[in-house]
Amino acid sequence: MNQKKDIVSEDEIDLRELFKIFVSRKWWFVGTFAVILIAGLLFTFLNTPECTSTSMLKVKEDYYLDSISKYFPAEASKLEIGSLNDVATELKLSRTLKEVTKDLNYNISKDDLDSATSISIDEEKQILTVTTTYSDPAIAYKMNETLLNVYENKKNSEFNETYDRLLQKIEARLADTQEKIEELSGKAEEYIIDFNVKLLSEVEKSAHDAPFVVTTYISPEISGELNYALAVYNDLENISYILKENRELFVDKIEVIEGPELSGAGASANYGRNIAISIFLALIVGGMVVFVVNYFITSKK
């Protein structure tokens, strides 16, 4: 029983000692508490919260047609959108960002827009995620939306112009090839007639009374040119048919599968939580400072 009383007595003495230390060094606690709390409040209310806006783009694979590259290599190249990395690079090109800043109607520079925009790539799903970050949620949203609109309109315009120009070139070349075929066909007919006339003349001159058989022989030069022209014409007709039946494959390369969405303003905007953390830290650090100061003061004595 006496041993238990001694333990209780020692605990009471320790608690009293701790309380005395705390009271004697109270101004150290008050000062530390005030400094930590003020620092926490300043961080909470003066730190600018950031908002993010995200969107997702689906990039369709290029539809390759070897015959287009064969006859119209420039247009074939312009109808390709390339890889996801190519699209990400184009989204952040200087000229693209300049167009975006013009349409934004905010005092935001091209460099500010560049630093506020990040792009992540999902190779497996062929998806690009575009994220814009800014202190004002409306501006963050508008930056993302405008960037998508500018890029999508620009690429669609380029693809449509190239597509229409390609069809015009095909029609023009079809007409030229048709003329070439008619010209070569005429030459082939003349050659056949001349050849048969000569052949008939030789038969008549010969002593043999052999029957005359009309031949359709054409010189290799004319035959080669005519066959090549016919092959080109068939290729061009096939290209024209595929283009007209599958316009979306050549023009609609970008699909916005998820428009701009705003996320929360971030931890710095959660004032209640930050204030509670500041008070908790101020209490802990204040208590620690009291006992550290007391230790150094008593040790010197």
Secondary structure, 3 states (H helix, E strand, C coil): CHHHHHHHHHHHHHHHHHHHHHHHCHHHHHHHHHHHHHHHHHHHHHCCCCEEEEEEEEECCCCCCHHHHHHCHHHHHHCCCCCHHHHHHHHCCHHHHHHHHHHHCCCCCHHHHHHHEEEEEECCCCEEEEEEEECCHHHHHHHHHHHHHHHHHHHHHHHHHHHHHHHHHHHHHHHHHHHHHHHHHHHHHHHHHHHHHHHHHHHHHCCCCCCCCCCCCCCHHHHHHHHHHHHHHHHHHHHHHHHHHCHHHHHCCEEEEEEEEECCCCHHHCHHHHHHHHHHHHHHHHHHHHHHHHHHHHHHC
